């Protein structure tokens, strides 16, 4: 999921600083991947 925001002249967005938004999006992607891998591992053990 890619979220695009307008950046103000001072480098901020509605949600705060652009770098903070990029870090949050990256963290969400990593957590999603980790949870999916863990779920696959657990369901694989049950099969």
C-alpha positions as CSV (number, residue, x, y, z in Angstrom):
1,X,0.0,0.0,0.0
2,X,1.5,3.3,-1.1
3,X,0.3,6.5,0.4
4,X,1.2,9.8,-1.4
5,X,1.0,13.0,0.5
6,X,1.6,16.7,-0.4
7,X,4.8,18.0,1.2
8,X,4.9,21.6,2.5
9,X,7.8,23.9,2.0
10,X,9.2,23.1,5.4
11,X,9.3,19.3,4.7
12,X,6.1,18.5,6.7
13,X,3.0,16.7,5.6
14,X,-0.5,16.6,7.2
15,X,0.7,13.7,9.4
16,X,4.1,15.3,10.3
17,X,7.5,15.0,8.6
18,X,7.8,13.1,5.3
19,X,10.6,10.9,6.7
20,X,8.4,9.9,9.6
21,X,5.7,8.9,7.1
22,X,8.2,6.8,5.0
23,X,9.5,5.1,8.1
24,X,6.0,4.2,9.3
25,X,5.1,2.8,5.9
26,X,8.3,0.7,5.8
27,X,7.6,-0.6,9.3
28,X,4.1,-1.6,8.4
29,X,5.4,-3.5,5.3
30,X,8.0,-5.3,7.4
31,X,5.5,-6.2,10.2
32,X,3.0,-7.5,7.6
33,X,5.7,-9.6,6.0
34,X,6.8,-11.0,9.3
35,X,3.3,-11.8,10.4
36,X,2.5,-13.5,7.1
37,X,5.7,-15.6,7.4
38,X,4.9,-16.6,11.0
39,X,1.4,-17.6,10.0
40,X,2.7,-19.7,7.1
41,X,5.2,-21.4,9.4
42,X,2.5,-22.1,12.0
43,X,0.0,-23.5,9.5
44,X,2.8,-25.5,7.9
45,X,3.5,-27.2,11.2
46,X,-0.2,-28.2,11.6
47,X,-0.5,-29.7,8.1
